Amino acid sequence: MQITTSRGFAPTTMGEAIQFSEMLAGSNMVPKAYQGKPMDILVCVQWGMELNLAPMAALQNIAVINGKPSVYGDTMLALVQASAVCEGIEESFEGDGTSNPVAVCVAHRKGRKPVVARFSRDDAQRAGLWNKVGPWQAYPKRMLQMRARGFALRDQFPDILKGLVSAEEAQDYPEASDASKKLAQKPANPLDMVGQVSDPVLIEEAMADTVEPAFASVVIDISPVEEEPVTVTAVTEVAELPAPDPEPATGFALMVPGRDAPFSQHATLGEWQNAYEDLAEKTATAGARTYEERRTALKKLKQANAETLQSIDTVARVRHTAAYSQRLAALGAAQ
């Protein structure tokens, strides 16, 4: 492991990097987010190398917030100013003292036109940030400044920042679970779901047919009802009639877990979809079951009807997916 006067320890092989990360993970001198996590430290140090940050500087200034690697706003500015292509960064406020102050950042780079970014109080209000509990409430002007700075530097110096956002900006992004809840909300028009959630991975995960382990619960109680015995008067002669041939199944079958025969048969896909949604809603609101049992039952009902769900058109499938996700999210939030 190399030691330099300005950058401290610098691992030169993967083995050294792993050993270095394990040593730091056991130290209380690294940020708590990295304590006991040598693999996170290893990735962070690698990010630091790409950003020209020494290992300890990387650990202090790179953070994963809401699932996104980020650097603090002051570090972002330092990285840019240290580059030979940077010709200066200007930051100011317009309308200071008014009802709508605007943070302005102008990023100058050799051979390019300046990039100007503005972020106002109105912008923050539209984004649901103004007076948000935390830094936005305690230091609103500073947060406006960080947002304008982040936009300008990322637009002018993407090659230096390697796609990283500022930590101040990353803190305002919703977590993955929040994005999933957005996906679960049933829109008035099913196609509006694409506008609510832009991440294709979330949409694909919601629409994918997942393989679940065997579950003890079922969607609906379909056990046969015991009938009372019927007294039949004896007759002297009974005509033996041939058993009728079973009628071939037609239309679209609604299946339930644990039963080979269809629960109901429907002439059109539209009728089947209405019956499927009705059964799913009854399954989700079955008061005798726990929330976990209801979620399990919904997943198993979807699996039992996966073939028919795949045969319907995309718009209708989006509608069913949104309703399915909404029910799961509601049952999860209810606990």
C-alpha positions as CSV (number, residue, x, y, z in Angstrom):
1,M,0.0,0.0,0.0
2,Q,1.5,3.3,-1.1
3,I,1.8,6.2,1.3
4,T,2.1,9.8,0.0
5,T,2.6,13.0,1.9
6,S,-0.5,14.6,0.4
7,R,-3.0,11.7,0.0
8,G,-2.2,9.3,2.8
9,F,-2.7,5.6,2.2
10,A,-3.5,4.7,-1.4
11,P,-4.3,1.0,-2.1
12,T,-2.6,-0.2,-5.3
13,T,-4.2,-3.7,-5.6
14,M,-7.7,-5.1,-5.1
15,G,-6.4,-7.1,-2.1
16,E,-5.0,-4.0,-0.5
17,A,-8.2,-2.1,-1.2
18,I,-10.3,-4.8,0.5
19,Q,-8.0,-5.0,3.5
20,F,-8.0,-1.2,3.7
21,S,-11.8,-1.1,3.6
22,E,-12.1,-3.8,6.3
23,M,-9.8,-1.8,8.6
24,L,-11.7,1.4,8.2
25,A,-15.1,-0.4,8.7
26,G,-14.0,-1.2,12.2
27,S,-13.1,2.3,13.1
28,N,-15.2,5.0,14.8
29,M,-13.4,7.7,12.9
30,V,-15.3,7.1,9.7
31,P,-18.8,8.4,9.2
32,K,-21.5,6.1,10.8
33,A,-23.0,5.3,7.5
34,Y,-19.8,3.4,6.6
35,Q,-19.0,1.8,9.9
36,G,-19.2,-2.0,9.7
37,K,-19.7,-1.8,5.9
38,P,-16.3,-2.6,4.2
39,M,-17.9,-3.1,0.8
40,D,-19.6,0.3,0.9
41,I,-16.2,1.8,1.9
42,L,-14.6,0.0,-1.1
43,V,-17.1,1.5,-3.5
44,C,-16.8,4.9,-2.0
45,V,-13.0,4.9,-2.3
46,Q,-13.4,3.9,-6.0
47,W,-15.8,6.8,-6.5
48,G,-13.2,9.0,-4.9
49,M,-10.5,7.8,-7.2
50,E,-12.6,8.7,-10.2
51,L,-13.3,12.2,-8.7
52,N,-9.6,12.7,-7.7
53,L,-10.4,12.5,-4.0
54,A,-8.2,10.8,-1.5
55,P,-9.7,7.8,0.3
56,M,-10.5,9.6,3.6
57,A,-11.7,12.7,1.7
58,A,-14.0,10.4,-0.3
59,L,-15.5,8.9,2.9
60,Q,-16.1,12.3,4.4
61,N,-17.7,13.9,1.3
62,I,-19.5,11.1,-0.7
63,A,-22.8,9.9,0.7
64,V,-25.5,7.6,-0.6
65,I,-28.8,9.4,0.1
66,N,-32.2,7.9,-0.9
67,G,-30.3,5.3,-3.0
68,K,-28.3,7.9,-5.0
69,P,-24.5,8.5,-4.6
70,S,-23.9,12.2,-4.1
71,V,-21.3,14.7,-2.9
72,Y,-21.9,17.7,-0.7
73,G,-22.4,21.0,-2.4
74,D,-19.1,22.5,-1.1
75,T,-17.2,19.5,-2.3
76,M,-18.8,19.7,-5.7
77,L,-17.7,23.3,-5.9
78,A,-14.1,22.4,-4.8
79,L,-13.9,19.6,-7.4
80,V,-14.9,21.9,-10.2
81,Q,-12.7,24.8,-9.1
82,A,-9.7,22.4,-8.9
83,S,-10.1,21.6,-12.6
84,A,-8.0,23.3,-15.2
85,V,-11.0,23.9,-17.4
86,C,-12.9,26.0,-14.8
87,E,-12.7,29.7,-15.3
88,G,-14.7,30.7,-12.2
89,I,-18.1,30.3,-10.5
90,E,-20.3,33.2,-9.6
91,E,-23.1,33.0,-7.1
92,S,-25.6,35.6,-6.1
93,F,-29.2,36.4,-5.1
94,E,-31.8,38.3,-7.1
95,G,-34.7,39.9,-5.3
96,D,-33.2,39.3,-1.9
97,G,-35.6,40.6,0.7
98,T,-38.6,40.1,-1.6
99,S,-41.3,37.4,-1.4
100,N,-39.5,35.5,-4.2
101,P,-35.7,35.5,-3.8
102,V,-33.8,33.8,-6.6
103,A,-30.5,32.0,-6.2
104,V,-28.3,32.4,-9.2
105,C,-25.2,30.4,-10.2
106,V,-23.1,31.2,-13.3
107,A,-20.5,28.5,-14.2
108,H,-17.7,29.6,-16.5
109,R,-15.6,27.0,-18.5
110,K,-12.8,27.5,-21.0
111,G,-14.0,27.4,-24.6
112,R,-17.7,27.3,-23.7
113,K,-20.5,29.7,-23.0
114,P,-21.4,30.3,-19.4
115,V,-24.1,28.2,-17.9
116,V,-26.6,30.2,-15.8
117,A,-28.9,28.4,-13.3
118,R,-31.6,30.0,-11.2
119,F,-33.7,28.5,-8.4
120,S,-36.4,30.6,-6.7
121,R,-38.7,30.4,-3.8
122,D,-41.5,29.8,-6.3
123,D,-39.5,26.9,-7.8
124,A,-39.1,25.4,-4.3
125,Q,-42.8,25.8,-3.5
126,R,-43.8,24.0,-6.8
127,A,-41.4,21.2,-5.9
128,G,-42.9,20.9,-2.4
129,L,-39.6,22.0,-0.7
130,W,-40.3,25.4,0.8
131,N,-40.8,25.1,4.5
132,K,-40.2,21.4,4.4
133,V,-39.1,20.2,7.8
134,G,-35.3,20.1,8.0
135,P,-32.7,22.2,6.2
136,W,-35.3,23.9,4.0
137,Q,-37.0,25.2,7.0
138,A,-33.8,26.1,9.0
139,Y,-31.7,27.5,6.1
140,P,-33.9,28.3,3.1
141,K,-31.5,30.6,1.4
142,R,-28.7,28.2,1.7
143,M,-30.8,25.4,0.1
144,L,-31.8,27.7,-2.7
145,Q,-28.1,28.4,-3.3
146,M,-27.2,24.7,-3.3
147,R,-29.9,23.8,-5.8
148,A,-28.9,26.5,-8.2
149,R,-25.2,25.5,-7.8
150,G,-25.9,21.9,-8.4
151,F,-27.8,22.5,-11.6
152,A,-25.2,24.9,-13.0
153,L,-22.2,22.7,-12.2
154,R,-23.8,19.5,-13.4
155,D,-24.7,21.1,-16.7
156,Q,-21.3,22.7,-17.3
157,F,-18.9,20.1,-15.8
158,P,-20.5,16.6,-16.2
159,D,-17.2,15.1,-17.1
160,I,-15.7,16.2,-13.7
161,L,-18.7,15.3,-11.5
162,K,-19.3,11.9,-13.2
163,G,-23.0,12.2,-12.9
164,L,-23.1,12.7,-9.1
165,V,-25.7,15.1,-7.7
166,S,-25.3,17.3,-4.7
167,A,-26.2,15.7,-1.3
168,E,-28.5,18.6,-0.7
169,E,-30.5,17.8,-3.8
170,A,-30.4,14.0,-3.2
171,Q,-32.0,14.6,0.2
172,D,-35.1,16.0,-1.5
173,Y,-35.6,13.0,-3.8
174,P,-38.3,10.5,-2.7
175,E,-37.2,7.2,-1.5
176,A,-37.9,4.1,-3.6
177,S,-40.8,3.1,-1.4
178,D,-42.4,6.6,-1.9
179,A,-42.0,6.2,-5.7
180,S,-43.7,2.7,-5.4
181,K,-46.6,4.3,-3.6
182,K,-47.0,6.8,-6.4
183,L,-47.1,3.9,-8.8
184,A,-49.7,2.3,-6.7
185,Q,-52.1,5.2,-6.9
186,K,-54.9,4.4,-9.4
187,P,-55.1,7.3,-11.9
188,A,-58.3,8.5,-13.5
189,N,-56.8,7.6,-16.8
190,P,-54.6,4.5,-16.6
191,L,-52.1,6.1,-19.1
192,D,-51.5,8.9,-16.6
193,M,-49.5,6.4,-14.5
194,V,-46.6,6.9,-16.9
195,G,-46.5,10.6,-16.0
196,Q,-46.6,9.8,-12.2
197,V,-43.6,7.5,-12.2
198,S,-40.9,7.8,-14.9
199,D,-38.6,5.0,-13.7
200,P,-39.3,2.1,-16.1
201,V,-37.8,-0.4,-13.6
202,L,-40.6,0.4,-11.1
203,I,-43.3,-0.1,-13.8
204,E,-41.7,-3.3,-15.0
205,E,-41.4,-4.7,-11.4
206,A,-45.1,-3.9,-10.8
207,M,-46.2,-5.5,-14.0
208,A,-43.8,-8.5,-13.8
209,D,-45.2,-11.9,-12.7
210,T,-43.3,-12.8,-9.6
211,V,-42.8,-16.3,-8.4
212,E,-44.0,-16.7,-4.9
213,P,-43.5,-19.6,-2.5
214,A,-46.4,-21.8,-1.6
215,F,-48.8,-20.1,0.7
216,A,-51.2,-21.5,3.3
217,S,-54.0,-19.0,2.7
218,V,-56.3,-18.9,-0.3
219,V,-58.1,-16.0,-1.9
220,I,-61.6,-17.2,-1.2
221,D,-63.2,-20.1,0.7
222,I,-64.5,-22.4,-2.0
223,S,-64.9,-25.6,0.0
224,P,-68.1,-27.5,-0.9
225,V,-71.1,-26.8,1.3
226,E,-72.4,-29.9,3.1
227,E,-76.0,-30.5,2.0
228,E,-78.7,-32.0,4.2
229,P,-79.6,-35.6,3.4
230,V,-82.7,-35.9,1.1
231,T,-85.2,-38.8,1.6
232,V,-86.1,-40.4,-1.7
233,T,-89.3,-42.4,-2.1
234,A,-88.5,-45.9,-3.5
235,V,-89.7,-46.7,-7.0
236,T,-90.1,-50.0,-8.7
237,E,-88.1,-49.2,-11.8
238,V,-85.5,-46.6,-12.7
239,A,-84.6,-45.8,-16.3
240,E,-80.8,-45.7,-16.6
241,L,-79.8,-42.7,-18.6
242,P,-76.4,-42.2,-20.2
243,A,-74.2,-39.5,-18.5
244,P,-74.1,-36.3,-20.5
245,D,-70.9,-35.3,-22.2
246,P,-69.2,-32.4,-20.3
247,E,-69.7,-29.1,-22.0
248,P,-66.5,-27.7,-23.4
249,A,-65.3,-24.6,-21.5
250,T,-65.7,-21.4,-23.5
251,G,-64.7,-17.8,-23.0
252,F,-62.4,-16.7,-20.2
253,A,-61.9,-18.6,-17.0
254,L,-61.4,-16.8,-13.6
255,M,-59.2,-19.0,-11.5
256,V,-58.6,-19.1,-7.8
257,P,-55.6,-20.7,-6.0
258,G,-56.0,-24.3,-4.9
259,R,-58.7,-25.1,-7.4
260,D,-58.2,-26.7,-10.8
261,A,-61.7,-25.9,-12.1
262,P,-62.5,-22.3,-13.0
263,F,-64.2,-20.2,-10.3
264,S,-66.3,-18.6,-13.0
265,Q,-66.5,-18.4,-16.7
266,H,-66.9,-15.2,-18.8
267,A,-67.9,-14.7,-22.4
268,T,-65.7,-11.6,-23.0
269,L,-62.4,-10.2,-21.7
270,G,-64.3,-7.2,-20.4
271,E,-66.6,-9.3,-18.2
272,W,-63.6,-11.3,-17.0
273,Q,-61.7,-8.1,-16.0
274,N,-64.7,-6.8,-14.0
275,A,-65.1,-10.1,-12.2
276,Y,-61.3,-10.3,-11.5
277,E,-61.2,-6.8,-10.0
278,D,-64.3,-7.6,-8.0
279,L,-62.8,-10.7,-6.5
280,A,-59.5,-8.9,-5.9
281,E,-61.3,-6.2,-4.0
282,K,-63.1,-8.7,-1.9
283,T,-59.8,-10.5,-1.2
284,A,-58.1,-7.2,-0.1
285,T,-61.0,-6.3,2.3
286,A,-61.6,-9.7,3.8
287,G,-61.9,-8.7,7.5
288,A,-61.2,-12.1,8.9
289,R,-57.7,-12.3,7.5
290,T,-54.6,-10.4,8.6
291,Y,-53.0,-7.8,6.3
292,E,-50.2,-10.1,5.5
293,E,-52.6,-12.9,4.6
294,R,-54.5,-10.6,2.3
295,R,-51.4,-9.5,0.5
296,T,-50.4,-13.1,0.1
297,A,-53.8,-13.9,-1.2
298,L,-53.7,-11.1,-3.7
299,K,-50.3,-12.2,-5.1
300,K,-51.5,-15.7,-5.4
301,L,-54.7,-14.7,-7.2
302,K,-52.6,-12.7,-9.7
303,Q,-50.4,-15.7,-10.3
304,A,-53.4,-18.0,-10.9
305,N,-54.7,-15.6,-13.6
306,A,-51.3,-14.6,-15.1
307,E,-52.0,-16.1,-18.5
308,T,-55.2,-14.2,-19.0
309,L,-53.7,-11.0,-17.6
310,Q,-50.9,-11.2,-20.2
311,S,-53.5,-11.6,-23.0
312,I,-55.3,-8.3,-22.4
313,D,-54.2,-5.0,-24.0
314,T,-51.5,-2.8,-22.5
315,V,-53.8,0.0,-21.2
316,A,-56.1,-2.5,-19.4
317,R,-53.0,-4.3,-18.0
318,V,-51.7,-1.0,-16.6
319,R,-55.1,-0.5,-15.0
320,H,-55.0,-3.9,-13.3
321,T,-51.4,-3.4,-12.3
322,A,-52.1,0.0,-10.7
323,A,-55.1,-1.4,-8.8
324,Y,-53.1,-4.4,-7.6
325,S,-50.2,-2.2,-6.4
326,Q,-52.7,0.2,-4.7
327,R,-54.2,-2.7,-2.8
328,L,-50.8,-4.0,-1.7
329,A,-49.6,-0.6,-0.6
330,A,-52.8,0.1,1.3
331,L,-52.5,-3.2,3.2
332,G,-48.8,-2.6,3.9
333,A,-49.5,0.9,5.2
334,A,-52.3,-0.3,7.4
335,Q,-50.0,-2.3,9.6
